[in-house]
Amino acid sequence: MSETILAFDRPWEVVALIGVIVCVRVAVPRAKSLARWQLSILEFLDSLLIAALLVFCILRPFVIQAFFIPSGSMEPTLLKGDRILVNKFIYFFRDPKPGEILVFSAPPQATSENKDFIKRCVGVPGDRLWVDDQGVLWRNGKPVPEPYTKEPADYPWPLGDVYYDLTKGKVFEFGVSEDGSHRYLDVPADRFIMCGDNRNDSNDARKWQWPLEDGRYVSAPLLDRENILGKAMVIFWPPQRIRILH
């Protein structure tokens, strides 16, 4: 299953469209001798050029972008073939919150390729997280209701004694509860934990690993703040699936 979320746009076609409009406007300058219908066409071209520049140069890079969902890793919330709008502006003003669906640049422990993923944020800096034997996510000592998941996780987490922080380039130990019943992760500053709603068929924080020099692979669940691209806001296609995302 491909985990990559695809940007639903064609930038070179947009550039070509803008180029054509500019050429037409240069070739046909405004003049009083033009007929009224010709002036109307030029006004339309002017408006189209402004709109294209606004969308391509301002809205798409910094405000909102459309993406295509190619896999079932976020089922049942997002289905294969859904088109969504992502708010790329919101996190300039605040940090992501638990429960929000994020688009992010996949970290190297998730894939060696330059790809974008979409997952749900289940942990933010300062949170203490673990998944028990029943597949229930616990945050700061309380079970987290997750009605959006397809099914409970099929194994507890964290696994192993240590995890690797790629940003710091160091290995850290998972915490251990006072009764020794489970391990947990205290999410460090500027890091986030991401999981798919289809918890058992998702390339996410529970599965990310990193090789150590001694040949061992250890957990590497942390996503850096700088990797986050935006918040998924709405499904806009197909029509029967139009809805605000929660």
VENHU-V303685 format. One record per helix or strand of 3 or more residues. SS is the DSSP state (alpha for helix, beta for strand). FROM is the first residue (numbers start at 1). TO is the last residue. If there is no record, write none. Layout:
SS&FROM&TO, SS&FROM&TO
//
This chain:
beta&5&7, alpha&11&27, alpha&36&63, beta&64&69, beta&83&87, alpha&90&92, beta&101&105, beta&116&123, beta&128&131, beta&137&139, beta&162&165, beta&170&173, beta&183&186, beta&191&195, beta&209&211, beta&217&219, alpha&225&227, beta&228&237, alpha&239&241
//
